[in-house]
């Protein structure tokens, strides 16, 4: 049996899926969603110091590649992806079928509505990720970023 099919039908995948759905729709109390994501395997330093709004999608296949530090705020519709699954035709061209990468969101970061964070990204301390931004590269600390692909707009310490 194909390795991917075996994983997708395993109890671990199904359990993560159920927990992911509960976290996706949970509204109250505020610490419930981070606690559930932690049970799924997301590395959350302190679930009581992280806010994850409803409708936030955190990678369903490889949540263990995602690390969220304290005082992070993820608003509605944010998507954090830590993997890429190629089609059969693409995997022949690329030489791999699945590629994973760590996502690290450091303390004090605010991620705006509908932002997408892709694999192999570190978001530095105290950043603001604008609504709808698509983060494809790491972001330096204290940055305001926005756009598709996301670009640094300014250092937030300069506007204080």
HELIX and SHEET records of a PDB file:
HELIX    1   1 UNK A    3  UNK A    8  1                                   6    
HELIX    2   2 UNK A   11  UNK A   25  1                                  15    
HELIX    3   3 UNK A   30  UNK A   40  1                                  11    
HELIX    4   4 UNK A   47  UNK A   49  5                                   3    
HELIX    5   5 UNK A   63  UNK A   65  5                                   3    
HELIX    6   6 UNK A   88  UNK A   94  1                                   7    
HELIX    7   7 UNK A  156  UNK A  159  5                                   4    
SHEET    1   A 4 UNK A  43  UNK A  44  0                                        
SHEET    2   A 4 UNK A  66  UNK A  68  1                                        
SHEET    3   A 4 UNK A 103  UNK A 105  1                                        
SHEET    4   A 4 UNK A 121  UNK A 123  1                                        
SHEET    1   B 6 UNK A  51  UNK A  52  0                                        
SHEET    2   B 6 UNK A  73  UNK A  74  1                                        
SHEET    3   B 6 UNK A 110  UNK A 111  1                                        
SHEET    4   B 6 UNK A 128  UNK A 129  1                                        
SHEET    5   B 6 UNK A 143  UNK A 146  1                                        
SHEET    6   B 6 UNK A 151  UNK A 155 -1                                        
SHEET    1   C 4 UNK A  57  UNK A  58  0                                        
SHEET    2   C 4 UNK A  79  UNK A  80  1                                        
SHEET    3   C 4 UNK A 116  UNK A 117  1                                        
SHEET    4   C 4 UNK A 134  UNK A 135  1                                        
SHEET    1   D 2 UNK A  83  UNK A  85  0                                        
SHEET    2   D 2 UNK A  98  UNK A 100 -1                                        
END                                                                             
